[in-house]
Amino acid sequence: MSTQSNLTNEELASFCSQMSILLHAGITPIEGIRIMLSDTKDQSGKKLLQAIIDAVNEGSSFAESLQVVGVFPDYVVNTIKLGEEAGSLDDIMSSLSAYYEREAAISDNIRSAITYPLVMIVMMFAVIIILITKVLPIFNQVFVQLGSEMTGFAASLLHFGDVLKTYSVVFIAVLVVLIALYFYVSKTAHGRKVAKNCAQKLHLFKGFYDGIAVGRFASGMALALSAGLDTFAGLNLVSKLLEHKKTEKKVEICKERLLDGDNFAEALKEAAIFSNVNNRMVDVGFKTGEIDKVMTKIADEYEKKAERKINEIISVIEPTLVIILSIIVGLILLSVILPLMGIMTTIG
């Protein structure tokens, strides 16, 4: 855990899970934090837990102490505050743990969809550069020994290889910048946001982030409703989690329909957030009083869809990159071997 920036989804899931277990055992929140403090070996985690204890000792409630340390999202703080007021903090911590475990799984899937193609591209460029800077000069020596020289595409590649060697420092600097850019995109919140905005414009990711946002909406609503919030208050809370303008607009439509007198199921249908099948599930859940369970089921469904979509994206990218690499390597080798075969034939 870090006291310098917001906790990751994995850290939030772990914290909420441990607190849920302790609370279910009848231990108070502050005693639970003390137990966690005695068990943790991470120094930054110790500082964070001690800061929570200090805030409670100064008179803050558990939720207020989490807000004081400044690394817990407002969503967590507000939800825990509701749990304290309703006397169901143990169940709320369990629901928060499930929510952030789902968020962590989605983040891992997205990271794999980005990292794998990047690794493939880096390897592809490495192979091409080795061919241009190491292999082609050997072939060029063969041509010279045979009293000829490379021409056309092969000669252009050989010249490009010389440029790479001459300005190797520049290319290394560019490589360092690209690596820094990768870590910026993968390790910082702003970088991930920029990458997500760019990915949403690609045809390959069409519909993927829509599904992620809808799943996040369902998961957030399940948590809000289980915390005892009414549907309108739940929509207000969840709308801050989505980070997806299209779905945020639909949530606003849903809120407007609620204000016009529609029930929650009717408002969701009018806003077209879910599919018709899911809308029917929500209608049944609303009538039976198990709407939070239905929302959890829908969230699980969208998580599985996101995972399948990730696998589909990777299954498209992998062969595409292999084909591109094969074509480029083939062209490079043919540009050298065919003229060489012609020379050998003439000599023979």
N, C-alpha and C positions, 0 to 999 in steps of 0.2 A: 504493500500500500504506500501511496505517496501523499505527502502533505503539501505538495507544490502544485498539483494539478488535479483535475477531476479524476475520480477512480474509474478504472476500466470496467466494462461489463462483467468480466470474469471476477474482478475484485468485489464488485457490488453483489454479485450472485453468491460468492463465498461468504461475505459479511452477513448478508440477510439469511442465508441458510444456517450459519452457526447461531445467529441470534434466535432464529425460529426454534431450533432444537433446545436451546437453553430456556427460552420462554415457555415452551411446551412442558418442560421439566419443572416448572413452577419457580424458576429463578427470575429475579427482577432484572430489568434492563441494565442498571448500573452494576449489579453483581455479575451479570453476564459479560459486560465489557471488561471487568476486572479479571474474570477467568480467561477471556481471550488474550488480555494483556500478559498474563502469566505464562500463556502457552506459546505466544508468538516469539520468533527469534529475529525477525526482520526489524531493523532499527527504525526505518521510516514508519512501519506499521505500529511499533511501540509508541512513537511520538504522536501518531494520530489517535490511538486509543487513549493515551494519557490526556490528550487535549480534550477528548470527549468527557472523560472523568472529571477533569478540572472544570469544564463548563457546567456539568451537573452539580458539582460541589458549590458552585457560585449561585445556584438557584434555578438553572435552566431545566426545562423538561428534556426528556430524551430526544424528541424531535428538534427542539430548539438547540440542543447541544450539537446535533449533527449539522445544523445550519451554521452554527458558529465556526466550526472547523473549516467550512468552506469548500469541501471536496465532494460533497454529496449533491446530486442533482435536486432541483426544486421538487421534481416529481416524487422522489423518494421522501424528502422531508415532509411535503404536504400529505402524502399518503400515510406515513407513520403518525403524523399528527391526528389524522382521522381515526387511525387504529387506536391511539391512546384515548381519544374522546369516547370511542365506541366500546372500549374494553376488549378489543379483539386483536391486540397487537401481535400475538403469536401467529394467528392466521394471516395477518397482513404481511408479516415478515416472510412467511412461507410463500405467499403469492408473489411478493417482490422477488424472491429468489428464483421462482419459476420464470418470471418475466425476464429477468436479466440473463438467465441461462439460455433462454430462447434468443435474446438479442445477441449474446456471445456466439451462439451457433450460427446465426445469420451473418455476423461479421466475419467469422472464420470462413464461411462459404464464399463470401465476396472476396476476401483476401486470397483465397486459393484460385478464384477465377482471374484475378489480376496477376498474381505472382507467377503462376505456371506459364502463361504466354510470355511474360517478360523474360523468364529464364530461358525459354526456347529461343526467343529473339536474340538474346545475348550470345547464346551458344552458336546460333546461325551466323551472326556477324563475326564471331571469333574464328569459325571455320573458314569463312570467306577471306578474312584478313590474312590468315595463315597461308591460304592458297596464293593470294596475290603477292605477299611479301616474301614468302619462303620457297614456294613450289615453282612459281613462274620464273624467277631468276635462274633456277636450275635448268629449266627447259630452254631459257634464253641462251645459256652457255652451250647447250647442245646445238642450237641453231647456228651460233657463231662458229663452233667447231666444224660444222658442215658447210660453212661459207655462205650462210644466209642470215636472215634476221626476221624477227616477228613483225607481223603487219596487222592492220585492221584492229579488230576488237582486242586481240591478245596484246598488241603493242600499247593500246590505250590503258589496259589493265596494268601492264608492266610499269608504264609511266605513273599511273595512280599509286602503285606500290612504292615507287621512289618518292613520291610526294608524301605518302604516309610516313616513310622513314625520316624524311627531312624535317617534317613538322610533327614528329611524334609527341613532342611536349604539348603541343596544342591539342592533339587528339586525346592525350591522357587527361588534360585539363577538362575537356568536354566530357570524357567518361566519368571523371570525378563529379562534375556538375550533375550528370544524369543519375549517378548513384545517390547523390544528395537529394535530388528531386524525388527519387523513389522513396527514400526514408521520410521525406517531408510529406509525401502523399499517404504513406502507410502508417506513420507514427503520430501525426498531428491531426487534431480535429478539423482545423481549417483546410489542411491538405486533403483529407478524406472528403470533405464537402466539395472542394473544387473538382476532385476526381469523379465524384458521384454526378455532379452536374454535367461534366463532359461525357461520362458514360451514358447518361440518359438520352443524349442526342444521337447515339449510335444505334443503327438498326438492329444490331445483334443483341442489344440489351433492351429492345422494345418490349414493354410490358413487365420486365423483370422488377424494376423499382416500383412500379404501380402495385405489384403483388406484395412486395416488401412492406410498403406503406399501409396497405389494407390489413396485412397480418399484424403489423404493429398496432394499428387501430383496434383490432379485435382483442389483442392481448392486453392493451391498455384499458379498454373498456371492461374486460373481465376483471381486472384488478380493481378498477374504480368501483364497479358495482358490488364486488365482494367486500369492499371497504365500507359499504353502506351509503355511497353517494347516490343521489338520484341521477337519472339519465342525462339531464341537462348539465348538471355540475360535472358529471363524468366526461361529457363531450368537451367542456371547457378545459378540463385538465389534460385530456388526451390530445387535443389539438396542438398542444405545445411540444408533443413528442414526435410528430410525424416527419417533419423536415421534407415535406413533399407538397408542393403548392396545389397540385391537381386534387389530391385527397383532402387537403385543408379546405379547399373551396366546397367540396362535397359535405364536409362536416358542418360548415357554415349553413349550407342548405338544410341539413338535417336539423340544426338548431332552430332555424326559421320555421320549419314545419312543426316542431314541437311547440313553439310559441303560438302557432296558428291553431293548435288544438289536436294535432295528430298524436297517436301514441308512438312509442319508440320504434316498433316494427314498421309502422306505416311511414314514419319519417325516414328510416333507413332505405326503404323501398323507393321513395320519391327521390332521395339523394343519389341512388344508384351506386352505393358504396360496395355492396356485395352482389353476387350473382343471384339469380332467381331461386336456386336451390338453397343457398345460404339464407336468403330472405325468409323462406318458408321455415327454416330451422329457427330463426330468430323469432318468428311469429309464434311458433309452438312454445319456445322457451319463455317468451314474454307471458303467454297465457298460463303456463304451468309454474311460473315463479322461479325458473332455473336459467334465466337469461345469462348469468355469469358463466355457468357451465357450458352453455351453447357457444358463448364467445371464446372460451378456452379451446373448445373443439375446432372452431373455425380458424383460430390462430394456429393451431397445430397443423391444420390442413394447408394453410398458406406457407408455413415453414417448410413442409414437405415439397410443395410446389416450387418454392425457391431453390431447394436443394436439387430437384430434378432439372430446373432451368439452368443451374450452374453446370451440371453434368453435361447438358445439351450444348452449352456454350463451349465448354472445354473439348467436347467431342467434335465440334466444328473447327475450333482453332488449331488443335493438334495436327490433324492431317493436312490442313491448309498450309501451316508453317513447314511441315515436312516436304510437301510438294514444292513449295517455293524454294526451299533450300536445295532440293534435288535438281530443280531446273537451273538454278544459278550455278551450282557446282558443275552440272553437266555442260552448260554453255561455256564456262571457263575452260574446262578440260578439252572440249571439242574444238574450241578456238585455237588450241595449241596442237592437239594430236592430229587433226586433219591435215593442216599444212605440213606437219612433220612427216606424216605418212606419204604425202605427195612428194616431198624431197627424197625420202628413202626409195620411193618407187623410181624416181628419175635417176638416182644414183645406181640402183639395181639394173 
